[in-house]
Every structure is written in C-alpha cells, then in structure tokens.
C-alpha cells in the first residue's frame, strides 16, 4: 500500500467526540500515523506478518494502520471504553480484524516478550508527569522486536538516557522529527492551535539483541 493511500484511509476514521483531559487524549492525525507505520514497515519490516500491540490506542488509528499494512495480528489496548467503542467501529468499517482490550497499559500483567512490535502515541506527561516513560517501560518488556513511540522533541535527551540506562533498551534512535498539531481541546489550552515538535523513536528491546 502506498503512503498516500494509507493516509487517505486513516483520514476517514472517527475520532474522540469528547476527549478526556485526564487521559491526555489527543488524536494521532493521519499524517503522523501513516508515516509512523509506513516507516516501521518499509524501512524495518516490523509490521507485516507480525503481532503488533497499540498501547493507549484511543480511537484506533495506529492499530488500523498496522492492520492495513498486513500485520498478522493487532492488539489495541486502552483504558477508556468510549474510545474502544469508536476504535471498534473504525476497524469494522474497514473490515479489519483487530482485538480490543480494555485495560490500563501499566496493569496488563503480560510476562516477557509476547508481541513482536509495540506502536504508541503515549500521554506526553504534561498532566501526569512521566506517563510517557511509564508506557515505554512496559512496551520494552513485552516487545520482542521493536517499539515505535512519539515523544516531545524537548525531552529527547531524557528519553534516550532513560531508555538505554533504566529500561535496558539495546538501541534508541530518533527516526524523524514531526509536527504534532494540537487544536484547542481542553480548558487549560490558551491558544486556538499549537504546533508541537515530536520525535518518532524506534527502540530495540534487550530481548531482541539477545535472540539475534
């Protein structure tokens, strides 16, 4: 599938009608989501014929993209039942078979690497400090091949240091810098729209290094 076609399909997905501030729910736009998954597949072969988990899936955009690119199995996880309902409708409309799991990512209880690839746009940690790194910690324990994640560019040094030293990743690489368009969605937003620089990271878990 071509990048433009993927972006077009993702652009037709339903998004949060009433996003929840406490969960830092921001939709992953089709521009970023398509490039994230297209890169994961075409540069690293981390999607097709792989078991892929979408952490904090929201309305399902990243998981849908993975399914469209030929993932063998997609597990989309979110704590919010309303988001999962929308994500399920999005998958049905594109006739995609995705498993939706209602759970706090931090309380999944998965033991060891049980998926190939984790994809996620975690909470940036602006409301709950360190939320993005909590997600990353779990992702690196359950992925056998790679973790793709979006983090604010301003936290780049901290993300790299923590992933390599504290979470035992064997590599942590910024693949590209993207612009995350955040519309005025919550009361604490002062501006009509804000453009945030975000890094698309690819992390390789220590377990993958041991097995190769």
C-alpha positions as CSV (number, residue, x, y, z in Angstrom):
1,X,0.0,0.0,0.0
2,X,1.3,3.5,-0.9
3,X,1.8,6.1,1.8
4,X,-0.8,8.5,0.3
5,X,-3.4,5.7,0.2
6,X,-2.7,4.8,3.8
7,X,-3.0,8.4,4.9
8,X,-6.3,8.8,3.0
9,X,-7.9,5.7,4.7
10,X,-6.7,6.9,8.2
11,X,-8.2,10.4,7.4
12,X,-11.7,8.9,7.2
13,X,-11.6,7.4,10.8
14,X,-13.8,8.7,13.5
15,X,-12.1,10.5,16.4
16,X,-12.9,11.5,20.0
17,X,-16.2,13.4,20.2
18,X,-15.4,14.5,23.8
19,X,-11.7,13.9,24.6
20,X,-10.8,13.3,28.3
21,X,-8.3,15.7,29.7
22,X,-7.1,13.4,32.5
23,X,-6.1,10.8,29.9
24,X,-4.4,13.4,27.6
25,X,-6.5,12.2,24.7
26,X,-5.2,13.8,21.5
27,X,-6.0,12.1,18.2
28,X,-2.9,10.9,16.2
29,X,-3.5,12.6,12.9
30,X,-3.4,10.6,9.6
31,X,-0.2,12.5,8.5
32,X,1.8,11.3,11.5
33,X,0.2,7.9,11.9
34,X,0.7,6.9,8.2
35,X,4.3,7.9,8.3
36,X,5.0,6.2,11.6
37,X,3.6,2.8,10.4
38,X,4.8,3.2,6.8
39,X,8.4,3.7,8.1
40,X,8.1,0.8,10.5
41,X,7.1,-1.5,7.7
42,X,9.1,-0.2,4.7
43,X,12.4,0.6,6.5
44,X,12.5,-2.1,9.2
45,X,9.8,-4.8,8.3
46,X,8.3,-4.5,11.8
47,X,4.6,-4.7,10.8
48,X,3.6,-7.2,8.1
49,X,3.2,-10.7,9.3
50,X,4.0,-9.5,12.9
51,X,1.9,-9.4,16.1
52,X,1.5,-5.7,16.8
53,X,0.2,-4.1,20.0
54,X,-1.1,-0.5,20.0
55,X,-0.7,0.9,23.6
56,X,-3.3,3.6,24.6
57,X,-4.9,3.1,21.2
58,X,-7.6,5.8,21.6
59,X,-9.8,5.7,18.5
60,X,-7.5,3.0,17.0
61,X,-5.6,4.9,14.3
62,X,-2.2,3.3,14.7
63,X,-3.6,-0.2,15.1
64,X,-5.8,0.3,12.0
65,X,-2.7,1.4,10.1
66,X,-0.8,-1.7,11.2
67,X,-3.7,-3.9,10.1
68,X,-3.8,-2.2,6.7
69,X,-0.1,-2.8,6.3
70,X,-0.5,-6.6,6.8
71,X,0.1,-7.2,10.5
72,X,-0.7,-10.8,11.3
73,X,-2.5,-9.8,14.5
74,X,-3.2,-6.5,16.1
75,X,-4.0,-5.9,19.8
76,X,-5.3,-2.5,20.6
77,X,-5.3,-1.5,24.3
78,X,-7.0,1.4,26.1
79,X,-8.4,2.1,29.5
80,X,-11.3,4.2,28.1
81,X,-14.4,2.2,27.0
82,X,-15.8,5.0,24.8
83,X,-12.5,5.2,22.8
84,X,-12.5,1.4,22.3
85,X,-16.1,1.6,21.0
86,X,-15.1,4.2,18.4
87,X,-11.9,2.2,17.5
88,X,-14.1,-0.9,17.0
89,X,-16.4,0.9,14.6
90,X,-13.4,2.2,12.7
91,X,-12.0,-1.3,12.3
92,X,-15.4,-2.7,11.3
93,X,-15.9,-0.1,8.6
94,X,-12.6,-1.1,7.0
95,X,-13.3,-4.8,7.5
96,X,-10.2,-5.3,9.7
97,X,-9.9,-7.9,12.4
98,X,-8.4,-6.3,15.5
99,X,-8.6,-7.4,19.1
100,X,-9.6,-4.6,21.5
101,X,-8.6,-5.0,25.2
102,X,-9.9,-2.6,27.9
103,X,-7.0,-2.2,30.4
104,X,-4.6,0.2,31.9
105,X,-1.4,-0.4,29.9
106,X,0.5,-0.3,33.2
107,X,-1.6,-3.1,34.7
108,X,-1.6,-5.5,31.7
109,X,0.3,-8.2,33.6
110,X,1.9,-9.6,30.4
111,X,5.0,-11.6,31.2
112,X,8.0,-11.3,28.9
113,X,8.0,-10.5,25.2
114,X,4.7,-11.7,23.8
115,X,4.3,-9.4,20.8
116,X,6.7,-8.5,18.0
117,X,6.2,-4.8,17.8
118,X,4.6,-2.1,20.1
119,X,3.3,1.1,18.5
120,X,2.1,4.0,20.6
121,X,1.4,7.7,20.9
122,X,1.6,7.8,24.8
123,X,0.4,10.6,27.0
124,X,3.1,13.2,26.8
125,X,3.2,13.5,30.6
126,X,2.0,17.1,30.7
127,X,-0.9,16.3,33.1
128,X,0.7,13.3,34.8
129,X,4.5,13.6,34.9
130,X,6.4,10.7,33.5
131,X,3.3,9.0,31.9
132,X,5.0,8.6,28.5
133,X,8.0,6.9,30.1
134,X,5.8,4.5,32.1
135,X,4.3,3.4,28.8
136,X,7.7,2.9,27.3
137,X,8.9,0.9,30.2
138,X,6.1,-1.7,29.7
139,X,6.5,-1.6,25.9
140,X,10.2,-2.6,26.1
141,X,9.3,-5.5,28.4
142,X,6.7,-7.1,26.1
143,X,8.0,-6.4,22.6
144,X,10.5,-8.8,21.1
145,X,11.4,-6.8,18.0
146,X,10.8,-3.0,18.2
147,X,8.9,-0.2,19.9
148,X,7.7,2.8,18.0
149,X,6.7,5.8,20.1
150,X,6.1,9.6,19.8
151,X,7.7,11.9,22.4
152,X,8.1,15.6,22.6
153,X,11.4,16.7,21.0
154,X,12.1,18.8,24.1
155,X,12.5,15.6,26.1
156,X,14.9,13.9,23.6
157,X,17.9,13.6,25.8
158,X,15.9,12.3,28.8
159,X,14.0,9.8,26.7
160,X,17.3,8.3,25.2
161,X,19.1,8.2,28.5
162,X,16.2,6.6,30.3
163,X,15.5,4.0,27.6
164,X,19.1,2.9,27.4
165,X,20.1,3.1,31.1
166,X,16.9,2.4,33.1
167,X,14.8,0.3,30.6
168,X,17.7,-1.6,29.2
169,X,16.9,-0.9,25.5
170,X,19.7,-2.1,23.2
171,X,19.2,0.9,20.9
172,X,17.2,4.1,20.9
173,X,17.0,6.0,17.6
174,X,15.1,9.1,16.5
175,X,13.8,8.2,13.0
176,X,12.4,11.6,12.2
177,X,11.0,14.8,13.8
178,X,7.3,15.6,13.1
179,X,4.9,18.4,13.9
180,X,2.0,17.4,16.1
181,X,-0.9,19.7,15.5
182,X,-2.9,20.1,18.8
183,X,-6.2,22.0,18.4
184,X,-7.7,23.8,21.4
185,X,-9.5,20.9,23.1
186,X,-9.3,21.5,26.8
187,X,-9.9,24.4,29.2
188,X,-6.2,24.8,30.0
189,X,-5.4,25.4,26.4
190,X,-4.8,29.1,25.9
191,X,-4.2,29.1,22.1
192,X,-6.6,28.1,19.3
193,X,-4.0,25.7,18.0
194,X,-0.5,24.7,18.9
195,X,2.2,23.0,16.9
196,X,4.4,20.7,19.0
197,X,7.7,19.2,17.7
198,X,7.6,15.4,18.4
199,X,10.2,12.7,17.7
200,X,9.3,9.4,16.2
201,X,11.5,6.9,18.1
202,X,12.4,3.3,17.3
203,X,13.6,1.4,20.3
204,X,15.0,-2.1,20.2
205,X,14.4,-4.2,23.3
206,X,17.3,-6.0,25.0
207,X,15.5,-9.3,24.4
208,X,15.8,-8.9,20.6
209,X,19.5,-8.2,20.9
210,X,19.9,-11.5,22.8
211,X,18.0,-13.5,20.3
212,X,19.9,-12.3,17.2
